[in-house]
Amino acid sequence: MDAPRIVIAGGGAAGFFAAIAAAEGNPAAQVTLYEATAHPLAKVRVSGGGRCNVTHACLDPRELVKRYPRGGRELLGPFHRWGPRETIAWFASRGVELKTESDGRMFPVTDDSATIVSCLQKAAADAGVKVVSCRGVRSADYIHRVDTQSGAPRFNLTLTDGSGVSADSLLLATGGNKGSAGLAIAERLDHTIEPPVPSLFTFHIDDPRLRGLEGLSVPQVSTAIVGTKLRESGPILVTHWGLSGPAILKLSAWGARELHARDYRVTLVVNWAPPFNPDSARDALDAARVDNARKQVSTWNPFAVPARLWERLVVAAGIGETATWATLAKPRLHALALQVTAGEFAVEGKSLNKEEFVTCGGIRLREVDFRTMESRVRPGLYFAGEVLDIDGVTGGFNFQSAWTTGWLAGRAMAGQAG
């Protein structure tokens, strides 16, 4: 029987990792990776501000799956087989050490994504993977056959240059955006596609409290969307177009579908000084009024709120720039407590986070065997990465699901599942 022909569609993190796992698992296999663009691993190269957030130091699979708005339940078993611990060891065995930052994110010690790109490219080359750029898989015809030992291929593939190749196994790792060829191929092969919508995006907010504060960050806030159960906390960043940072990105990930349904026009509530709430904030302000009677409200505050932001909140509460604490009337004190702990901001749209650009949606998960990442609909068809209806919050979780699903699929295609 001829050497098995394995085709990987998509040259991102999941595709490369699957190709490497397949070639290392079965050195006799012919593993070919097709990337439609001229730049394989492009997302790896730009992620994490050019540093590549490889994974997260959350080593317990039961805790790890809580970081996935979609796919967490399905990933529990896979993470027991290949999780962050295995990812860290895999890169270390190839000379790439990772470091852990205070928030658990893990980067190469070089702080350079090129380190990860080079490692993956070298591992693929060493394993005998043939990488073809500027040529993607456009379509796939499934060949029905009864005798799996006949040597006949399962798939006839048409590439973007019009040429054709055949494959015994086909892995779709083309990403999850609406233009993904992998989703079109899977749908033609009778898979159900959950409609892709953006995840991990920032909020467009035009509000006088934020104008001119671009670049200002607050290390810990609480956020919520009015009329929903969406709640998140973490750092927040003021941008030229509104608000970003983990507190916003996590909110957008968990609320991807709901926010899409509302056309990204919602009311965001921000508590700039947790654990204070409106009542405890009023008490703190009352105490400040007594203890700092002669000080100006705009230049002294009892909360860990940046001075420039505090000035804006004071103005928004209807308090004059030169007003002292002694002159602060109770209605103004109440208004200021609300500005600090329950400020409302009108969200009028969104922008994708350029370092992440993750989508919610993709291949319906119950149609995939998560022990092998093989299709339950078409034998020999596999999936990895964001082409699946899996997405995580910011922090290295999306790359981890790519490494995990890629490794499982590659091993299975090599005949090494289990």
C-alpha positions in Angstrom: 0.0 0.0 0.0 1.3 3.5 -0.9 2.4 5.9 1.9 -0.7 7.7 3.3 -1.3 11.1 1.7 -2.2 13.7 4.3 -3.2 17.2 3.3 -3.4 20.1 5.7 -5.5 23.1 4.5 -4.3 26.2 6.3 -0.9 27.4 7.4 -1.6 28.9 10.8 -0.8 27.6 14.3 -3.2 24.7 14.2 -2.3 23.6 10.7 1.4 23.7 11.3 1.1 21.8 14.6 -1.1 19.2 13.0 1.3 18.7 10.1 4.3 18.3 12.5 2.4 15.8 14.7 1.3 13.8 11.6 4.7 13.7 10.0 6.5 12.9 13.3 3.9 10.2 14.1 4.2 8.5 10.8 7.5 9.3 9.0 6.3 7.3 6.0 3.3 9.6 5.4 3.3 12.2 2.7 2.3 15.4 4.6 1.6 18.5 2.6 0.4 21.8 4.0 -1.2 24.3 1.7 -1.5 28.0 2.6 -3.5 30.3 0.4 -1.4 33.4 1.2 2.3 34.1 0.8 2.7 34.3 4.6 2.2 31.1 6.6 1.9 31.7 10.4 1.0 35.3 9.8 -1.2 35.5 12.8 1.4 33.9 15.0 3.8 36.5 13.9 1.7 39.5 14.8 -0.1 38.2 17.9 0.6 39.5 21.3 2.0 42.8 19.9 4.6 40.8 18.0 5.6 38.8 21.0 3.2 35.8 20.5 1.1 34.9 23.6 1.8 31.1 23.1 -0.3 29.8 26.0 -1.4 30.4 29.5 0.0 29.1 32.8 -3.4 27.6 33.8 -2.4 23.9 34.0 -5.6 22.4 35.4 -7.9 21.4 32.5 -11.0 21.9 34.7 -10.0 25.5 35.2 -8.7 26.0 31.7 -12.0 25.1 30.0 -13.6 28.0 32.0 -11.8 30.4 29.7 -13.7 29.2 26.6 -17.1 30.8 25.9 -17.6 28.1 23.3 -16.0 24.7 23.3 -15.0 24.4 26.9 -16.9 21.2 27.6 -15.6 19.5 24.5 -12.0 20.5 25.2 -11.9 19.0 28.7 -10.7 15.6 27.5 -8.3 16.9 24.9 -6.7 19.2 27.5 -6.0 16.2 29.7 -4.0 14.7 26.8 -2.4 17.9 25.5 -2.6 21.1 27.5 -0.3 24.0 28.4 2.1 21.7 30.3 2.7 19.7 27.1 2.9 22.8 25.0 5.5 24.3 27.2 7.5 21.1 27.2 7.2 20.8 23.4 8.7 24.2 22.7 11.3 23.7 25.4 12.5 20.4 23.8 13.1 22.5 20.7 15.1 25.2 22.4 12.3 27.7 23.0 11.8 28.7 26.6 8.6 30.4 27.7 8.2 32.9 30.5 5.1 33.6 32.6 3.9 37.1 33.2 2.0 38.3 36.2 -1.4 37.7 34.6 -0.5 34.1 33.6 0.1 34.8 29.9 3.2 33.0 28.5 5.6 34.4 25.9 8.9 33.3 24.5 11.8 34.7 26.7 12.9 36.5 23.5 9.7 38.5 23.5 9.8 37.9 19.7 7.1 36.0 17.9 9.7 35.2 15.2 11.1 32.7 17.7 7.9 30.7 17.6 7.5 31.0 13.8 11.1 29.8 13.3 10.6 26.9 15.7 7.4 25.7 13.9 9.0 26.1 10.5 12.1 24.2 11.5 10.1 21.4 13.2 8.0 21.0 10.0 11.0 20.9 7.8 12.8 18.4 10.0 9.7 16.2 10.0 9.5 16.2 6.2 6.4 18.3 5.9 6.0 19.9 2.5 4.8 23.5 2.9 3.2 25.1 -0.2 2.5 28.8 0.0 0.3 30.9 -2.3 -1.9 27.9 -3.0 -4.9 26.9 -0.9 -7.4 24.2 -1.0 -10.5 25.5 -2.8 -12.8 22.5 -2.8 -12.9 18.8 -1.9 -14.9 16.0 -3.4 -15.4 13.0 -1.1 -14.9 9.5 -2.6 -17.2 6.9 -1.2 -15.5 3.6 -0.9 -16.2 0.4 1.0 -12.7 -1.2 1.0 -10.5 1.1 3.2 -7.4 -1.0 2.3 -7.8 -0.5 -1.4 -5.3 2.3 -1.6 -7.8 4.6 -3.3 -7.9 8.2 -1.9 -10.8 9.5 0.1 -10.6 13.0 -1.3 -10.0 14.7 -4.6 -9.0 18.3 -4.0 -9.0 21.3 -6.2 -6.4 24.0 -5.3 -6.7 27.7 -5.8 -4.5 27.6 -8.9 -6.8 25.1 -10.5 -4.6 22.1 -10.1 -5.8 18.9 -8.3 -4.4 16.6 -5.7 -5.7 13.5 -3.9 -5.6 12.8 -0.2 -6.4 9.9 2.2 -6.8 12.4 5.1 -7.8 16.0 4.9 -7.4 18.5 7.8 -9.3 21.8 7.6 -7.4 24.4 9.7 -8.3 27.5 7.7 -9.6 29.7 10.5 -13.1 30.8 11.4 -13.9 34.0 9.5 -16.8 34.2 7.1 -14.5 33.9 4.1 -12.8 30.7 5.3 -12.6 28.2 2.5 -12.6 25.4 5.2 -16.1 26.3 6.3 -17.4 26.2 2.7 -15.7 22.9 2.1 -17.1 21.4 5.3 -20.6 22.6 4.5 -20.4 21.0 1.1 -19.3 17.8 2.8 -22.6 17.9 4.9 -21.3 19.6 8.0 -23.3 22.2 9.9 -21.8 25.7 10.3 -22.6 27.8 13.2 -22.6 31.4 11.7 -19.3 33.2 12.4 -19.5 36.4 14.3 -16.7 38.5 15.8 -15.3 37.8 19.2 -12.6 39.6 21.2 -13.4 43.1 20.0 -13.2 46.6 21.5 -16.1 49.0 22.0 -16.7 52.2 20.1 -17.7 54.9 22.6 -17.8 58.6 22.0 -18.1 60.2 25.4 -16.7 63.5 26.9 -15.5 61.6 29.9 -13.0 59.6 27.7 -12.0 62.1 25.1 -8.3 63.1 25.3 -7.5 60.2 27.7 -6.2 57.9 25.0 -3.6 55.5 26.4 -4.9 55.8 30.0 -5.4 52.4 31.7 -7.0 51.3 35.0 -5.6 48.0 36.3 -8.9 46.7 37.7 -12.5 47.6 36.9 -15.8 45.8 36.7 -17.9 45.9 33.6 -21.5 44.9 32.7 -23.9 45.2 29.8 -27.4 46.6 30.7 -30.2 44.2 30.1 -27.9 41.1 30.0 -26.2 38.8 32.4 -22.8 39.8 30.9 -20.3 40.7 33.7 -16.5 40.8 33.5 -13.6 42.4 35.4 -9.9 43.1 34.8 -7.8 45.9 33.3 -9.3 48.5 31.0 -7.7 50.8 28.4 -9.0 54.1 26.9 -8.4 54.2 23.2 -9.0 56.7 20.4 -12.3 55.0 19.6 -13.5 54.0 23.0 -12.6 51.3 25.5 -10.4 48.1 25.2 -8.3 45.9 27.5 -9.1 42.5 29.0 -12.2 43.6 30.8 -13.8 44.6 27.5 -12.3 41.8 25.4 -13.6 39.2 27.8 -17.0 40.8 27.9 -17.1 40.7 24.0 -16.0 37.1 23.9 -18.7 35.8 26.3 -21.3 38.1 24.7 -20.3 37.6 21.0 -23.6 36.4 19.8 -25.8 38.5 22.0 -23.9 41.7 21.1 -24.0 40.8 17.5 -27.8 40.4 17.7 -28.0 43.9 19.3 -25.9 45.3 16.4 -23.2 46.3 19.0 -25.4 49.1 20.4 -25.7 48.6 24.1 -25.2 50.4 27.4 -21.9 49.6 29.2 -21.7 50.0 32.9 -18.2 50.6 34.3 -17.2 50.4 38.0 -13.8 52.2 38.0 -13.1 51.4 41.7 -14.1 47.9 42.7 -14.8 46.6 45.3 -16.7 49.8 46.0 -20.3 49.9 45.1 -22.6 53.0 45.0 -23.4 52.8 48.7 -19.8 52.2 50.0 -18.5 54.8 47.5 -21.0 57.3 49.0 -19.7 56.5 52.5 -16.1 57.0 51.3 -17.0 60.3 49.7 -18.9 61.4 52.9 -15.8 60.7 54.9 -13.6 62.6 52.5 -15.9 65.6 52.8 -15.3 65.6 56.6 -11.5 64.9 56.5 -10.6 67.0 53.5 -13.0 69.9 53.7 -10.7 72.5 52.3 -9.3 70.4 49.4 -10.6 70.7 45.9 -12.8 67.7 44.9 -11.2 67.6 41.4 -7.6 67.3 42.8 -8.1 64.7 45.6 -10.0 61.5 45.6 -10.3 58.5 48.0 -10.2 55.9 45.2 -7.4 54.5 43.1 -8.7 56.3 40.1 -6.2 58.0 37.7 -6.2 61.8 38.3 -7.1 62.7 34.8 -10.1 60.3 34.8 -11.1 61.5 38.2 -11.3 65.1 36.9 -13.7 63.9 34.1 -15.9 62.0 36.6 -16.1 65.0 38.8 -17.3 67.2 35.9 -19.8 64.6 34.8 -21.2 64.6 38.3 -22.0 68.3 37.9 -19.3 69.5 40.3 -17.4 72.7 39.6 -13.7 72.5 38.9 -12.8 74.6 42.0 -15.4 73.2 44.3 -14.1 72.0 47.7 -15.2 69.0 49.6 -16.8 71.2 52.3 -19.2 72.6 49.6 -20.2 69.3 48.1 -24.0 68.9 48.5 -25.4 65.4 49.0 -27.0 65.2 45.5 -23.6 65.9 43.9 -21.9 63.4 46.2 -24.5 60.8 45.2 -23.9 61.6 41.5 -20.2 61.3 41.9 -20.5 57.9 43.6 -22.5 56.7 40.6 -19.9 58.0 38.2 -17.2 56.1 40.0 -19.0 52.8 40.5 -21.8 52.7 37.9 -20.9 55.0 35.1 -23.0 54.3 31.9 -21.5 54.6 28.5 -23.3 54.2 25.1 -21.6 51.6 22.9 -22.1 52.4 19.2 -20.1 49.7 17.5 -17.0 47.6 17.7 -13.5 47.1 16.3 -11.7 43.8 16.1 -8.7 43.5 18.5 -5.9 43.5 16.0 -3.7 41.2 18.1 -6.4 38.5 18.4 -9.0 38.8 15.6 -10.9 35.8 16.9 -14.3 34.7 15.7 -17.2 32.8 17.4 -18.7 30.2 15.1 -17.6 27.4 12.8 -18.0 23.7 12.5 -20.7 22.4 14.8 -18.9 20.6 17.7 -21.2 17.6 18.1 -20.3 16.6 14.5 -16.6 16.1 15.6 -15.0 13.3 17.6 -12.9 15.2 20.1 -10.7 12.1 20.8 -9.3 12.4 17.3 -10.7 15.6 15.8 -12.2 13.5 13.0 -15.5 14.3 11.4 -18.4 12.1 12.5 -19.9 12.8 9.1 -17.0 12.1 6.7 -14.3 9.5 7.7 -10.8 10.9 6.9 -11.9 14.6 7.4 -10.4 16.4 10.4 -10.6 19.8 12.0 -8.3 22.0 14.1 -8.2 25.5 15.4 -10.7 28.3 14.8 -12.5 26.5 11.9 -14.3 24.8 14.8 -17.0 26.6 16.9 -14.4 27.2 19.6 -13.0 30.4 21.0 -11.3 31.5 24.2 -10.9 34.8 26.0 -7.7 36.8 25.6 -4.6 35.5 27.3 -3.2 32.7 25.1 -6.2 30.4 25.3 -7.0 30.5 21.5 -3.4 29.4 20.7 -3.7 26.6 23.3 -6.8 25.2 21.6 -5.0 25.4 18.3 -2.0 23.4 19.6 -4.3 20.9 21.3 -6.7 20.2 18.4 -3.8 20.3 15.9 -1.8 17.7 17.9 -4.8 15.4 18.3 -5.7 15.6 14.6 -2.1 15.1 13.5 -1.6 12.1 15.7 -4.9 10.6 14.5 -4.1 11.1 10.8 -0.7 9.4 11.5 -2.5 6.4 12.9 -1.3 7.2 16.5 -4.6 8.2 18.1 -5.2 7.0 21.6 
